[in-house]
Amino acid sequence: MLDEATANRDLPAMDRPLTNEPRTSFTLPSEYYTSPAVYEREKEAIFYRTWQYVAHRSAFARPGDYVTLRICDQNIFVMKGGDGALRAFYNVCRHRAHELLAEPHGNVRSAIVCPYHAWTYEREGNLRSARHSDERPGFDKADYRLRPIRLEFFCDCVFVNLDDGAESLADLAGDMEADLRRRVPYLDDLAMPSKRIDLLGTTHQNAGWKVVVDNYVECYHCRHAHPDFASLISMDHYRVDVGRVWSRQLGAQTRPKNTAYDFDPDKGYSGAMFWYLWPNTTFNILPGSNELGVLAIRPINHAWTSFEGHLLTADGSTNDARTAYAANVLAPEDIALCESVQRGLKSKGYDQGPIMAGDVPAGENEFAIHHFHKLVHDALNGRG
């Protein structure tokens, strides 16, 4: 990890301060969003050192069930072994670096066979066979088992971390898990609906990952830019709170009759809640069903992002009206906003903006953006 003095020399200049006090702070400079060099730094300083969402535990029902995941340039997979344990590995053959599993998810019935030279691995990561290895002096299969990756559970979801020395997710955000368990009474009943792991799919947008997170963690824009959302959820009672590495938005008062989609308040959860977990995972509840969307904001490069994840339900059913609104109205509105911001960040007429925050955290302000920018800045300066 770079020391702080070296880190500061390599980062874009900041003409106006990112202070500890949100009301006097400014945002990160635009070059943090538009520079490929900053993104290269983020890979090592952020994404290869933090906990990344993979899937819900229920995605791994049978031995051999797996999910693949790309974290920037690193391709990994999580698989349930024959002993019932979940393990994470780099998705690469130890022979000549060919990727082992190409599909987003699936099942390996007996062994993992490399498509290139047929090196064969057990589902627990051990090398089973390598053709002609008996002709190489001193060849030991134990030296070529798949490289393991740390794995933890959080709210019954599987997370991985490429950094063996990183602080555990339980220590970093145990209070967030406690908050979800306190506020979501059906959390322990959640599972993939009808085993359709890809129900939510993936959306791509021409905006950097930080632009997408910025947009997610604040609702200062909601009343104006999401009129149906503001009809569904009362902005007058909206609230935002921040923790150590997470923030939360609460829409305690919702309207069953609205312009987004109508719902029966006696059927399913009637509130709205949105949690953000550093650096790029979101947990989302809209009213009208006992569901939870878990999505990750994954960088493709400095200016392209995928928003991907899974919809979990407590009873196997989904609210089609809610899903249609989120997919066909809310998501396109946010994508358009983010792509416009990414274009605008290149303008000579902009560098930094003021953080809009009052005396106390409230729903229609930017406390959580300030919190996010501090986390990014600290990580890039070697203080993460």
For each residue, the residues with C-beta under 8 A, 3 or more apart:
1: 45 382
2: 6 7 10 45 382
3: 6 7 382
4: 7 8 381 382 383
5: 8 9
6: 2 3 9 10 382
7: 2 3 4 10 11 380 381 382
8: 4 5 11 381
9: 5 6
10: 2 6 7 37 41
11: 7 8 14 32 38 41 380 381
12: 29 31 32 35 38
13: 29
14: 11 17 18 28 29 352
15: 29 351 352
16: 26 352
17: 14 24 25 26
18: 14 25 26 27 28 370 373 374 377
19: 24 25 26
20: 25 374
21: 24 25
22: 25 355 357 366 367 370
23: 355 357 358 359
24: 17 19 21
25: 17 18 19 20 21 22 354 355 357 370 373
26: 16 17 18 19 352 353 354 355
27: 18 352 353 354 355 369 373
28: 14 18 32 33 210 352 373 376 377
29: 12 13 14 15 32 351 352
30: 33 34 345 346 347 350 351 352
31: 12 34 35 38 351
32: 11 12 28 29 35 38 210 376
33: 28 30 38 208 210 211 302 342 345
34: 30 31 208 302 303 345 346
35: 12 31 32 38 39 302
36: 39 40 301 302
37: 10 40 41
38: 11 12 31 32 33 35 41 42 302 380
39: 35 36 42 43 208 299 301 302
40: 36 37 43 44
41: 10 11 37 38 44 45 380
42: 38 39 45 46 47 299 376 379 380
43: 39 40 46 47 48 72 73
44: 40 41 47 48 49
45: 1 2 41 42 49 379 380 382 384
46: 42 43 49 50 279 376 379 380 384
47: 42 43 44 50 52 71 72 279 280 299
48: 43 44 71 72 74 162 163
49: 44 45 46 161 162 163 166 379 384
50: 46 47 161 163 166 278 279
51: 152 154 159 160 161 166 169 172 277 281
52: 47 69 71 159 160 161 280 281 296
53: 157 158 159 281 294 296 309
54: 67 69 78 88 157 158 159 160
55: 59 60 67 78 105 157 158 197 310
56: 59 156 157 158 190 191 192 294 310 312
57: 60 86 153 156 157 158
58: 61 156 190 191 192 312
59: 55 56 65 67 105 158 192 197 310
60: 55 57 65 66 67 78 79 80 86 158
61: 58 65 80 195
62: 65 80 107
63: 80 81 82 84 123
64: 79 80 82 107 108 109 110 123
65: 59 60 61 62 79 80 105 106 107
66: 60 77 78 79 80 101 105 106 107 108
67: 54 55 59 60 77 78 104 105 158 197
68: 75 76 77 91 101 102 103 104 105
69: 52 54 75 76 77 78 160
70: 74 75 76 298
71: 47 48 52 74 75 76 160 162 298
72: 43 47 48 299
73: 43
74: 48 70 71 90 162
75: 68 69 70 71 90 91 92 99
76: 68 69 70 71 88 89 90 91 149 160 162
77: 66 67 68 69 88 89 91 100 101
78: 54 55 60 66 67 69 86 87 88 151 158 160
79: 60 64 65 66 86 87 89 108 112 123
80: 60 61 62 63 64 65 66 84 85 86 123
81: 63 84 85 86 87 122 123 124
82: 63 64 122 123 124
83: 124
84: 63 80 81
85: 80 81 124
86: 57 60 78 79 80 81 151 158
87: 78 79 81 124 125 148 151
88: 54 76 77 78 148 149 150 151 158 160
89: 76 77 79 125 146 147 148 149
90: 74 75 76 146 147 149
91: 68 75 76 77 99 100 101
92: 75 97 98 99 100 147
93: 96 97 98 99 100 114 116 117 119
94: 119 127 144 145 146 147
95: 98 114 116 117 119 130 144
96: 93 116 117
97: 92 93
98: 92 93 95 114 115 116 117
99: 75 91 92 93 102
100: 77 91 92 93 112 114 115 121
101: 66 68 77 91 106 108 112
102: 68 99 115
103: 68 106
104: 67 68 197 198
105: 55 59 65 66 67 68 197 198
106: 65 66 101 103
107: 62 64 65 66
108: 64 66 79 101 111 112 123
109: 64
110: 64 123
111: 108 120 121 122 123 128
112: 79 100 101 108 120 121 122 123
113: 118 119 120 121
114: 93 95 98 100 117 118 119 120 121
115: 98 100 102
116: 93 95 96 98 119
117: 93 95 96 98 114 130 131
118: 113 114 131
119: 93 94 95 113 114 116 127 129 130 131 144
120: 111 112 113 114 127 128 129 130
121: 100 111 112 113 114 125 126 127 128 145 146
122: 81 82 111 112 125 126 127 128
123: 63 64 79 80 81 82 108 110 111 112
124: 81 82 83 85 87
125: 87 89 121 122 145 146 148
126: 121 122 141 142 145 146
127: 94 119 120 121 122 130 141 142 144 145 146
128: 111 120 121 122 141
129: 119 120 133
130: 95 117 119 120 127 133 139 141 144
131: 117 118 119
132: 135 136
133: 129 130 136 139 141
134: 139
135: 132
136: 132 133 139
137:
138:
139: 130 133 134 136 143
140: 143 144
141: 126 127 128 130 133 144 145
142: 126 127 145
143: 139 140
144: 94 95 119 127 130 140 141
145: 94 121 125 126 127 141 142
146: 89 90 94 121 125 126 127
147: 89 90 92 94
148: 87 88 89 125
149: 76 88 89 90 160 161 162
150: 88 160 161 162 163 164 166
151: 78 86 87 88 158 159 160
152: 51 158 159 160 161 168 169 170
153: 57 156 157 158 159
154: 51 157 159 169 170 173 177
155: 177 180 181 187 283
156: 56 57 58 153 187 188 190
157: 53 54 55 56 57 153 154 294
158: 53 54 55 56 57 59 60 67 78 86 88 151 152 153
159: 51 52 53 54 151 152 153 154 169 281
160: 51 52 54 69 71 76 78 88 149 150 151 152
161: 49 50 51 52 149 150 152 166 169
162: 48 49 71 74 76 149 150
163: 48 49 50 150 166
164: 150
165:
166: 49 50 51 150 161 163
167: 171 172
168: 152 171 172
169: 51 152 154 159 161 172 173
170: 152 154 173 174 177
171: 167 168 174
172: 51 167 168 169 244 245
173: 154 169 170 176 177 243 244 245 246 277
174: 170 171 177 178
175: 178 179 243 244
176: 173 179 180 243 245 246 248 275 277
177: 154 155 170 173 174 180 181
178: 174 175 181 182
179: 175 176 182 183 248 275
180: 155 176 177 183 184 187 275 283
181: 155 177 178 184 187
182: 178 179
183: 179 180 273
184: 180 181 187 269 273 285 292
185:
186: 189 190 269 290 314
187: 155 156 180 181 184 190 292
188: 156
189: 186 290 314 315
190: 56 58 156 186 187 292 312 313 314
191: 56 58 312 313 314 316
192: 56 58 59 195 196 197 199 310 312
193: 196 199 311 312 313 316 317 318
194: 316
195: 61 192
196: 192 193 199
197: 55 59 67 104 105 192 310
198: 104 105 201 310
199: 192 193 196 310 311 318
200: 293 295 308 309 310 311
201: 198 308
202: 306 307 308
203: 306 307 308 331 335
204: 300 304 305 306 307
205: 212 304 305 306 307 335 338 339
206: 303 304 339 342
207: 211 212 303 304 305 335 338 339 341 342
208: 33 34 39 211 212 299 302 303 304 305 342
209: 212 213 280 297 298 299 305
210: 28 32 33 213 214 372 376
211: 33 207 208 214 215 305 338 341 342 345
212: 205 207 208 209 215 216 297 305 307 334 338
213: 209 210 216 217 276 279 280 297 372
214: 210 211 217 218 341 369 372
215: 211 212 218 221 334 337 338 341
216: 212 213 274 276 282 297 334
217: 213 214 240 247 249 276 368 369 371 372
218: 214 215 221 240 365 366 368 369
219: 222 223 235 238 240 249 363 364
220: 356 364 365 366
221: 215 218 224 225 226 337
222: 219 225 226 229 230 233 235 238 364
223: 219 226 227 230 235 364
224: 221 227
225: 221 222 333 337
226: 221 222 223 229 230 330 333
227: 223 224 230 231 259
228: 231 232 258 259 260 325 329 330
229: 222 226 232 233 260 330
230: 222 223 226 227 233 235
231: 227 228 255 258 259 260
232: 228 229 254 255 258 259 260 261 272 286 287
233: 222 229 230 238 251 253 254 255 272 287
234: 237 238 251 252 253 254 255
235: 219 222 223 230 238 363 364
236: 253
237: 234 251 252 253 363
238: 219 222 233 234 235 249 250 251 362 363 364
239: 249 250 252 361 362 363
240: 217 218 219 247 248 249 250 361 362 363 365 367 368
241: 247 248 250 361
242: 246 247 248 361 367 368 371
243: 173 175 176 246 247 248
244: 172 173 175
245: 172 173 176 277 278 375
246: 173 176 242 243 275 276 277 278
247: 217 240 241 242 243 275 276 367 368 371 372
248: 176 179 240 241 242 243 273 274 275 276
249: 217 219 238 239 240 273 274 275 363 368
250: 238 239 240 241 271 272 273 363
251: 233 234 237 238 254 271 272 273 287 363
252: 234 237 239 271
253: 233 234 236 237
254: 232 233 234 251 258 265 270 271 272 287
255: 231 232 233 234 258
256: 262 263 264 265 270 287
257: 262
258: 228 231 232 254 255 261 262
259: 227 228 231 232
260: 228 229 231 232 325 329 330
261: 232 258 288 321 322 324 325
262: 256 257 258 321
263: 256 267 268 270 287 288 289 319 321 322
264: 256 267 268 288
265: 254 256 270 287
266:
267: 263 264 288 289
268: 263 264 287 288 289 290 291 319
269: 184 186 285 287 288 289 290 291
270: 254 256 263 265 287 288
271: 250 251 252 254 285 287
272: 232 233 250 251 254 285 286 287
273: 183 184 248 249 250 251 283 284 285
274: 216 248 249 282 283 284 285
275: 176 179 180 246 247 248 249 282 283 284
276: 213 216 217 246 247 248 281 282 368 372
277: 51 173 176 245 246 281 282 283
278: 50 245 246 372 375
279: 46 47 50 213 375 376 379
280: 47 52 209 213 296 297 298 299
281: 51 52 53 159 276 277 294 295 296 297
282: 216 274 275 276 277 293 294 295 296 297 309
283: 155 180 273 274 275 277 292 293 294
284: 273 274 275 292 293 294 295
285: 184 269 271 272 273 274 291 292 293
286: 232 272 291 322 325 326
287: 232 233 251 254 256 263 265 268 269 270 271 272 322
288: 261 263 264 267 268 269 270 319 321 322
289: 263 267 268 269 313 317 318 319 322
290: 186 189 268 269 313 314 315
291: 268 269 285 286 311 312 313 314 318 319 322
292: 184 187 190 283 284 285 311 312
293: 200 282 283 284 285 309 310 311 312 326
294: 53 56 157 281 282 283 284 309 310 312
295: 200 281 282 284 307 308 309 310
296: 52 53 280 281 282 307 308 309
297: 209 212 213 216 280 281 282 305 306 307
298: 70 71 209 280 305 306 307 308
299: 39 42 47 72 208 209 280 302 304 305
300: 204 304 305 306
301: 36 39 304
302: 33 34 35 36 38 39 208 299
303: 34 206 207 208 342
304: 204 205 206 207 208 299 300 301
305: 204 205 207 208 209 211 212 297 298 299 300 338
306: 202 203 204 205 297 298 300
307: 202 203 204 205 212 295 296 297 298 331
308: 200 201 202 203 295 296 298
309: 53 200 282 293 294 295 296
310: 55 56 59 192 197 198 199 200 293 294 295
311: 193 199 200 291 292 293 318 323
312: 56 58 190 191 192 193 291 292 293 294
313: 190 191 193 289 290 291 316 317 318
314: 186 189 190 191 290 291
315: 189 290
316: 191 193 194 313
317: 193 289 313
318: 193 199 289 291 311 313 322 323
319: 263 268 288 289 291 322 323
320: 323 324
321: 261 262 263 288 324 325
322: 261 263 286 287 288 289 291 318 319 325 326
323: 311 318 319 320 326 327
324: 261 320 321 327 328 329
325: 228 260 261 286 321 322 328 329 330
326: 286 293 322 323 329 330 331
327: 323 324 330 331
328: 324 325 331 332
329: 228 260 324 325 326 332 333
330: 226 228 229 260 325 326 327 333 334
331: 203 307 326 327 328 334 335
332: 328 329 335 336
333: 225 226 329 330 336 337
334: 212 215 216 330 331 337 338
335: 203 205 207 331 332 338 339
336: 332 333 339 340
337: 215 221 225 333 334 340 341
338: 205 207 211 212 215 305 334 335 341 342
339: 205 206 207 335 336 342 343
340: 336 337 343 344
341: 207 211 214 215 337 338 344 345
342: 33 206 207 208 211 303 338 339 345 346
343: 339 340 346 347
344: 340 341 347 350
345: 30 33 34 211 341 342 350
346: 30 34 342 343
347: 30 343 344 350
348:
349:
350: 30 344 345 347 353
351: 15 29 30 31
352: 14 15 16 26 27 28 29 30
353: 26 27 350
354: 25 26 27
355: 22 23 25 26 27 366 369 370
356: 220 365 366
357: 22 23 25 361 365 366 367 370
358: 23 362 365
359: 23
360:
361: 239 240 241 242 357 365 367 368
362: 238 239 240 358 365 367
363: 219 235 237 238 239 240 249 250 251
364: 219 220 222 223 235 238
365: 218 220 240 356 357 358 361 362
366: 22 218 220 355 356 357 369 370
367: 22 240 242 247 357 361 362 370 371
368: 217 218 240 242 247 249 276 361 371 372
369: 27 214 217 218 355 366 372 373
370: 18 22 25 355 357 366 367 373 374
371: 217 242 247 367 368 374 375
372: 210 213 214 217 247 276 278 368 369 375 376
373: 18 25 27 28 369 370 376 377
374: 18 20 370 371 377 378
375: 245 278 279 371 372 378 379 384
376: 28 32 42 46 210 279 372 373 379 380
377: 18 28 373 374 380 381
378: 374 375 381 383 384
379: 42 45 46 49 279 375 376 383 384
380: 7 11 38 41 42 45 46 376 377 384
381: 4 7 8 11 377 378
382: 1 2 3 4 6 7 45
383: 4 378 379
384: 45 46 49 375 378 379 380
